[in-house]
Amino acid sequence: MLTYHTYKEVLPKELCNSIVGIAKELDSQEADVYQNGNSVLLQEVRNSRLTWLENPELTSILQLYAETANKEAGWDFHINCFETPQISFYGKGQFYDWHMDTGVELPSDPYRRKLAVCVTLNSEFKGGDLQVQKWVHPQNGDRYATLKEMRKIGSIAVFPSFVYHRITKVKEGERCSLVCWFRGEKFT
């Protein structure tokens, strides 16, 4: 069983270009990380800009991929809600080091992040690879996969939110991507 499921170039370029255009018109902020119950800026861990794009039609499309990957990969997580999609911009030299997307929930939150859906919104960059940890022994030398298919516009990756992943340093251009988290009741 893989820790990720991908769909290569499935969203139309026109849609991706439109999302980037809209996102660039929105206010963006330096990306932060969640640490010890607080959001903090740690550019040695995460160095990018982000904004949020609330769009029910877009979220419905992402939900279809989350549900399909959930079944096809055999994870079978119960999912019943989602977060507003986040759009990230990574310029030359920017990155997001190894992390997982769970643990940001408040104790009072009834739902936990279970699946992350990532979309590549452009192809005009080098570097900036999405890498996902494999389910292997920690001493295995081949511990992560570089998702090369995610270098293409309109490609989607879905993986459990508790799986470690990263975006390597962008070497050239600007990487634009979207992520949406799908939630469900706590794992029991």
ABEGO torsion letter per residue (X at the ends): XBABBBBBGABBAAAAAAAAAAAAABBBBBBBBBBGGBBBBBAAABBBBBBBBBBAAAAAAAAAAAAAAAAAAGAGBBBABBBBBBBBBBBBGBBBBBBBABGABBAABABBBABBBBBBABABBBEGBBBBBBBBBAABABABBBBAAAABBGBBBBBBAABBBBBBBBABEBBBBBBBBBBBBBBX
